[in-house]
Amino acid sequence: TFWTDNMVIMTNSAYRQVAESRGLNLIETARLMAMGNMVATDSLIFTFDSKYTYSFWRPVAAIRMANDDGNDLTSGDATWMPALPTPNFPEYVAGHGSFVSSQAELFTQLFGPQIELDLTSRVTGTTRHFATAADMRTEIIDARTWGGMHFRTSSEIAVATGQQLVLDAVTSNFLADPLTDTLVHATVAG
């Protein structure tokens, strides 16, 4: 249930924690929050566009209705219930997967492979530490699959896409930070 919290609130709290723990100045903090919220929004636009383009059923429907899916190798279980409540919109592609992965990749791009990030869930009242982006991605895939809200493939595709959204944004949408950027991601105009 850790990952049922509002992701926007969870990550914006993390931005503040990261800014403090890493000693970011006002400009660096504003940049982190702007970049983080932009890639988060991009990930959710991608997610919901996919959900309503493909309109794919969730595990609860697939498992309950497997007798009628046209596959003789599956059988339904009309009483099956997911461990966590299932949202009332299509399954594919997993929103938490793309969102969390975009945040993990942004932290990697800004701070390197050891992101050393703490996230706190208001739902459970607990804090989890993630040493790397891979740790976050693995946990979100497992949590949403084991909770019964998503098929594993949907979460894996979402995680890969969330990561790619940030890589594209860093190389094409963000200007170099004039105070701290090494200009590795900057492009020369003209």
Disulfide bonds with the S-S distance in Angstrom:
none
